[in-house]
Amino acid sequence: MLGYGSERMAMLFEDSLQIAWDYLERLGEIDEPALAARYLSDAIERRLRSGEDHRILLSNHAINDYRRFVQDRRRHGDRL
């Protein structure tokens, strides 16, 4: 996954992903679970690698990035 070998980073990743997932799922915004999981994971990993280490910020950025991704796909005729 991250390659950091850090239990703290792994916990940050897992917690942030779960927060983002739960929020989006509760709002009914996840239509393709596999795609959503991959996108959110990648978004959180990118932020972790850039030095972000606040769980809520990681989650919020992933949620916002995912929403933009979904809007872009819909705007271009792709269904998510």
Steps between C-alpha positions, in 0.01 A plus 500: 500500500691806621845352538567713808517203737328717755211365702388858560481572127308179440250596771466852358435352157241251623321749726490768231371258239229374734386853588481601133326176402243517780416861419458444126308177552264663750421767240449241225789631291673167435363336187801285408661377823819359345570820308416719799724295731792524259455872443469582870800279584715668237393848611580429865831336416607800289427737791682277748805490274496879476515526879139546608438312823164623627229238464213744443692704243598182317137388496361838395747539215425147378126569512535826308735343244261208451204731450691698235597172333135388489386838363765487228396149399134600486579817308677289238219248470651224712275344759647436843 
